């Protein structure tokens, strides 16, 4: 399970949700899986994330689930 929150300019979260996979988050946000994986693993900001009006996107693993076949 993953928790996804989007903030902008110190306001309360604009978006908040819990999802089973990063792929689910990508579909909801309209991003590619690779972009979401990049956001969830990066600890430092990329240059494009340093713009004044770029939203802060937090993706954190909240529970590791076993994958059943």
Backbone as JSON, one array per atom type, in Angstrom:
{
  "sequence": "XXXXXXXXXXXXXXXXXXXXXXXXXXXXXXXXXXXXXXXXXXXXXXXXXXXXXXXXXXXXXXXXXXXXX",
  "N": [[0.84, -1.19, 0.0], [0.39, 2.25, -0.71], [0.71, 5.65, 0.18], [-0.45, 8.65, -1.13], [0.03, 12.05, -1.47], [-0.71, 15.37, -2.41], [0.49, 18.58, -2.33], [0.29, 22.18, -2.33], [1.9, 25.2, -2.19], [1.99, 25.4, 0.67], [-0.57, 24.9, 1.54], [-3.42, 22.97, 2.82], [-3.61, 19.42, 1.97], [-4.18, 19.0, -1.53], [-4.88, 16.75, -2.77], [-5.4, 13.43, -1.73], [-4.77, 10.05, -1.06], [-4.92, 6.42, -0.82], [-3.29, 3.68, -2.23], [-2.91, 0.47, -3.84], [-0.76, -0.1, -5.57], [2.07, 1.44, -7.25], [1.51, 1.77, -9.89], [-1.27, 2.09, -9.9], [-1.43, 4.63, -8.73], [-0.16, 6.13, -10.71], [-2.01, 5.91, -12.82], [-4.25, 7.29, -11.76], [-3.21, 9.87, -11.35], [-2.45, 10.55, -13.88], [0.12, 10.22, -14.81], [3.21, 8.67, -15.92], [4.22, 5.32, -15.07], [6.95, 5.26, -14.52], [7.53, 7.93, -13.85], [6.09, 8.17, -11.45], [7.34, 6.2, -9.91], [9.86, 7.35, -9.77], [9.29, 9.68, -8.3], [8.53, 8.5, -5.88], [10.84, 7.34, -4.95], [12.87, 9.23, -4.86], [14.87, 11.34, -2.89], [15.94, 13.8, -3.05], [15.26, 16.93, -4.69], [14.54, 17.17, -8.16], [15.71, 19.28, -10.82], [13.5, 20.33, -12.28], [11.52, 20.24, -10.36], [11.92, 22.33, -8.68], [10.67, 24.68, -9.3], [8.72, 27.59, -8.55], [5.9, 27.23, -8.53], [5.5, 24.52, -8.61], [3.85, 21.61, -7.62], [4.06, 19.88, -4.45], [4.66, 16.53, -4.27], [4.05, 13.74, -2.45], [4.88, 10.42, -2.04], [4.56, 7.56, -0.29], [5.49, 4.39, 0.99], [3.25, 2.59, 2.87], [2.51, 0.16, 3.82], [3.74, -3.04, 3.42], [2.66, -5.39, 1.21], [2.0, -8.84, 0.67], [2.36, -10.47, -2.43], [-0.02, -12.28, -4.03], [-0.47, -15.14, -6.09]],
  "CA": [[0.0, 0.0, 0.0], [1.11, 3.51, -0.8], [-0.02, 6.88, 0.47], [-0.09, 9.7, -2.07], [-0.5, 13.37, -1.11], [-0.23, 16.47, -3.25], [0.37, 19.87, -1.65], [0.74, 23.33, -3.12], [2.07, 26.49, -1.53], [1.74, 25.34, 2.1], [-2.0, 24.69, 1.8], [-3.76, 21.57, 3.13], [-3.48, 18.59, 0.76], [-5.13, 19.14, -2.62], [-5.25, 15.38, -3.14], [-4.92, 12.46, -0.76], [-5.34, 8.74, -1.3], [-4.12, 5.23, -0.58], [-3.37, 2.8, -3.39], [-2.17, -0.78, -3.71], [0.48, -0.11, -6.34], [2.5, 2.69, -7.88], [0.8, 1.82, -11.18], [-2.58, 2.68, -9.61], [-1.21, 6.07, -8.52], [0.15, 6.7, -12.02], [-3.26, 6.01, -13.58], [-5.09, 8.32, -11.17], [-2.6, 11.19, -11.53], [-2.17, 10.8, -15.29], [1.57, 10.19, -15.0], [3.71, 7.34, -16.26], [4.7, 4.54, -13.93], [8.33, 5.65, -14.24], [7.5, 9.21, -13.14], [5.63, 7.92, -10.09], [8.42, 5.47, -9.23], [10.9, 8.35, -9.54], [8.84, 10.53, -7.19], [8.47, 7.76, -4.62], [12.17, 6.92, -4.49], [13.79, 10.37, -4.77], [14.93, 12.1, -1.64], [16.32, 15.17, -3.41], [14.45, 17.47, -5.77], [15.13, 17.37, -9.48], [15.68, 20.69, -11.2], [12.15, 20.74, -12.67], [10.67, 20.3, -9.17], [12.3, 23.49, -7.89], [9.93, 25.87, -9.72], [7.91, 28.16, -7.49], [4.52, 26.73, -8.52], [5.46, 23.07, -8.76], [3.25, 21.02, -6.41], [4.84, 18.89, -3.72], [4.0, 15.24, -4.35], [4.63, 12.76, -1.52], [4.42, 9.04, -2.19], [5.26, 6.77, 0.72], [4.99, 3.04, 1.24], [2.71, 2.54, 4.22], [2.4, -1.23, 4.25], [4.21, -3.96, 2.4], [1.73, -6.5, 1.08], [2.5, -10.0, -0.07], [1.69, -10.63, -3.72], [-0.54, -13.64, -4.18], [-0.69, -15.5, -7.5]],
  "C": [[0.88, 1.24, 0.0], [0.17, 4.66, -0.46], [0.48, 7.95, -0.49], [-0.76, 11.0, -1.63], [0.11, 14.41, -2.01], [-0.55, 17.78, -2.53], [0.78, 20.97, -2.61], [0.77, 24.56, -2.23], [1.66, 26.48, -0.05], [0.29, 25.14, 2.5], [-2.23, 23.26, 2.28], [-3.7, 20.74, 1.85], [-4.59, 18.84, -0.26], [-5.69, 17.77, -3.01], [-4.64, 14.44, -2.12], [-5.57, 11.12, -1.08], [-4.37, 7.63, -0.96], [-4.37, 4.25, -1.72], [-2.52, 1.56, -3.18], [-0.82, -0.73, -4.4], [0.82, 1.29, -6.86], [1.8, 2.87, -9.23], [-0.59, 2.44, -11.0], [-2.46, 4.2, -9.43], [-0.96, 6.75, -9.86], [-1.13, 6.89, -12.84], [-4.14, 7.15, -13.06], [-4.53, 9.72, -11.45], [-2.33, 11.53, -12.99], [-0.69, 10.93, -15.59], [1.98, 8.79, -15.46], [4.15, 6.63, -14.99], [6.1, 5.0, -13.53], [8.4, 6.98, -13.49], [7.1, 9.02, -11.68], [6.7, 7.18, -9.29], [9.56, 6.43, -8.87], [10.53, 9.23, -8.35], [8.86, 9.79, -5.86], [9.84, 7.4, -4.08], [13.14, 8.08, -4.28], [13.72, 11.06, -3.43], [15.33, 13.55, -1.9], [15.46, 15.62, -4.59], [15.22, 17.51, -7.08], [14.95, 18.83, -9.84], [14.27, 21.16, -11.56], [11.2, 20.84, -11.48], [10.94, 21.53, -8.31], [11.57, 24.77, -8.3], [8.99, 26.31, -8.61], [6.52, 27.52, -7.4], [4.42, 25.23, -8.76], [4.87, 22.46, -7.49], [4.2, 20.02, -5.75], [4.05, 17.59, -3.74], [4.74, 14.27, -3.45], [4.03, 11.39, -1.8], [5.24, 8.2, -1.24], [4.64, 5.39, 0.82], [4.5, 2.99, 2.68], [2.57, 1.11, 4.74], [2.86, -2.12, 3.12], [3.26, -5.17, 2.38], [2.37, -7.64, 0.31], [1.69, -10.12, -1.36], [1.28, -12.09, -3.87], [-0.79, -13.92, -5.65], [-2.11, -15.82, -7.75]]
}
